[in-house]
Amino acid sequence: MEKGTDSVLVRCCRDRRFKVEEPRTGRLCTVDHYVRRRVQDLPVSGHPCRIEVELAQTRDKDGRRLIEATEYVARGARYTKRFCQFISGLCRYMSIHAVSKHLGIRWETVKNIDKEYLHSTLPGLEPEKLNNLIHIGVDEVARAKRHDYMTVVYDLVSGHLIWVEHGRKSAILISFFKQLSTATRDGIKAVSMDMGQPYQSAVRKMLPNADIVFDRFHVMQNYCLLIKRERAKAFRNGSNEERSMLKGTLFLLLKNAYKLDDRQSDRLGELLESNKTLCIIYMLKEQLQAIWDEPCYESMVEALEAWCRLARSTKILSLCNYADALLNRKVGVCNYAKYRLTNARVEAGNVSIGLLRRRARGVRDIEYFKLKIRQTSVPDTHSTFYPNIKLT
């Protein structure tokens, strides 16, 4: 134990039987003198551990001092490489604050170590090297809640994240497409996305031969927002008895009918009998979901147009507006029948990103956030807590 502290100090002497190599050229050279350097390593029995290593100092032909390179410590670093890997492994599952408290290291130091380690080890996202892309998914994800969005692009065949960039404008996605080779762009047959206009414009400009597929989840999500608004409207305008009936029923209206148990089905039936507008909207929701079961593009277009006519015949303003918006986008919606594409893999990645964002309580360093997003798409194939790195 080191005097006056609870940390372990390991002193290592250099094996002088081995020649010294000049760090820049790798040529054998003579030793000017030896220096000692202390670096922090993995904890030992719960105690911080510091290693004091002896290194040879040489001089080049211009008289400049050079310290020999080591495999286990980066140049100028105060931490061993395996300790940096250990910290990055903890940061994958814990907040920076928790890792800082656990190891007794400053918050900024933990973040910088994790950032540098990820930058040096994560595979690069280089669009110019991509090939054989057929189906891709595009979506936006918030860096903080409702603030600073990032654009993510996934290969829907392999499920891998292939690009991430700050911003969600059309120019951001166009910059990705410009980095692809002409052959790769021509090979993309379909792009799955939400119904936002910027991404549509980028795809139509850069991939004129690719089909846009509007994600089923986003189409139904917009319909669920319609249900929420109509229920809130019914609650505001209803009597005390009607309000009592509406309390706690939102999940019944949004949940698929086959997932309801008997008690929930009975309560939903009572609600729909008492409110005609909600009954119509709920029944149309069930019919809308069935559209994606159509076997081909033509039949799906017919089913969608029939549903929109039925929705407009109800004279419910919100339903009429939704039907008009759906008709304007029917090609993108019905392209699902051609490719059977959804953004499910993208949404799964967004869930991981959301957990990352909540764990960090917001990330101010955009470059670091991009690295963490890339990390969520890379499987943890080896133990980062007990890395197989040896001191030599």
Disulfide bonds with the S-S distance in Angstrom:
none
